[in-house]
Amino acid sequence: MVETSGGRWRLHLHGQRRSAAAFLAANKTLLAAVWVAGFALVFLWQSASVFVAGGGGGPRPAPAPSRPAPRLRPMAYNLTDFGGVGDGRAVNTRAFERAVETVSAFADQGGAQLNVPPGRWLTGPFNLTSHMTLFLAEGAEILGITDERDWPLMPALPSYGYGRERKGPRFGSLIHGQNLKDVVITGHNGSINGQGEVWWLKHRRRMLKNTRPPLVQLMWSKDIVITNITLRNSPFWHFHPYDCTNVTVSDVTILAPISGAPNTDGIDPDSCEDVLIENCYISVGDDAIAIKSGWDQYGIAYGRPSSNILIRNVTVRSLVSAGISIGSEMSGGVANVMVENVRIWDSRRGMRIKTAIGRGGYIRNISYSNITFDNVRAAIVIKVDYNEHADDGYDRNAFPDITGISFKKIHGWGVRVPVRAHGSNYIPIKDITFQDMSVGISYKKKHIFQCSYIEGRVIGSVFPKPCENLDVYDEQGQLLKSGAVLNSTEVDYDI
């Protein structure tokens, strides 16, 4: 019993135990019924939380609601505001075009943001605009339409002369932009899916008359950020920045089948300056990362190098090609590249430099440090006879210059050949350094380091035994042995 006195509550406990006992004795049946009903309600509530109707596979967690998109620009829109339908069947090309047109109106006000909500958003190619953030929510997937008639044709890149695979024009990318500034593609790990299976099949059957399209290509642009998304199954290269400045790719996952998905490179900076690639996972059907700068005489004439590039904290795999490559299209030059804290696993080649007579240009001041190989057929490859040419008009006297290549803190296991570095009389490899290297080999062969037309040094401990071409120094920089001039070795061509 509760009474009030003087505005204060008072609780009287006198006789409470006897009253409660009498009530329980008189109402056993009622209390049992209430207990059973309460238990049933709790059971039904828990069941609704863990069972998905029609799942047919037993209990599984119900999906958590998607996180709201943060406001990263002064204005923000959803794709649904422009008629977008994320059912995987409706074509949303016009919705994206209308959205980008609206975003472009805010360029002088700090730009605007386009949110792609959870769903499967089928679309043909569309262009981005300056001062734009494209935000892909968790569970959002942009799907490239598979009918090639919906993909526009574009002129060949000026530094290539032709489409990379076919003469004449090339297919434009799914997401494209030219002469842009301040573009961000980010999200809560939403994805962009090129649905490249149809393209790969047509390519193998030689059914295409034009070069396949990249997934994302930005040209002649600056201040580009791509972060916290997944790119997958591109018809051709996944991300191709062309002649861009200040490009950041961070916390991005790039996936394609490791076989049967030809030329699906992960990230290909091409004639780009000031590039950061970090904290990425890439497993694709060709080079995971390939630095380029134009093809033969067309790249020489265009004359735009790739320079000031930092690649760090990435894990990559390429069963048919290489983890990280420079070239073979490097005719504008490649310089000042740092590759550090990289793991390369289950790959045909680890790090590769590839070029040829006719490329011209240069590869200079390249450093690799803290690299780990895990089950890699050939860890380090330098190849100067990669004879793919745009046409027969290349200059036979255009010899690339390769100089200033450094490898430090190189470790791994399950490697067949740790180094295969073959220059030539016309393209010698100069000023190469190996320091602090220990690679466990899986193929006991006489010539573990395969070298020719190479000049440089070994500093401190390097295992397995390096080739005789290199000078040997101790850790204090004292010369212990001069290198011999040996320009032919046994070559493992199955690499």
Salt bridges, closest charged atoms under 4 A:
GLU3 OE1 - ARG10 NH2 3.79
GLU3 OE1 - HIS12 NE2 3.22
ASP87 OD2 - ARG89 NH2 3.66
GLU97 OE1 - ARG94 NH1 2.79
GLU138 OE1 - ARG67 NE 3.73
GLU141 OE1 - ARG120 NE 3.48
ASP147 OD2 - ARG149 NH2 2.62
GLU148 OE1 - LYS202 NZ 2.91
GLU165 OE2 - HIS203 ND1 3.45
GLU165 OE2 - ARG212 NH2 2.39
ASP182 OD2 - ARG73 NH1 2.77
ASP182 OD2 - HIS131 ND1 3.01
ASP243 OD1 - ARG304 NH2 2.82
ASP270 OD2 - HIS240 NE2 2.97
GLU278 OE1 - ARG312 NE 2.89
ASP287 OD1 - ARG352 NH2 3.68
ASP287 OD2 - LYS354 NZ 3.10
ASP296 OD1 - ARG359 NH1 2.73
ASP296 OD2 - HIS389 ND1 2.76
GLU329 OE2 - ARG164 NE 2.46
GLU329 OE1 - LYS292 NZ 2.62
ASP374 OD2 - ARG343 NH2 2.95
ASP385 OD1 - LYS383 NZ 2.98
GLU388 OE1 - ARG164 NH2 2.93
ASP392 OD1 - ARG396 NH2 2.80
ASP401 OD2 - ARG364 NE 3.37
ASP401 OD1 - LYS430 NZ 2.65
ASP431 OD1 - ARG457 NH1 2.91
ASP436 OD1 - HIS411 NE2 3.67
GLU468 OE2 - LYS465 NZ 3.40
GLU468 OE1 - LYS481 NZ 2.91
GLU490 OE2 - LYS445 NZ 3.93
ASP492 OD2 - ARG416 NE 2.99
ASP492 OD2 - LYS445 NZ 3.96
ASP494 OD1 - ARG348 NH2 3.95
ASP494 OD2 - ARG377 NH2 2.54
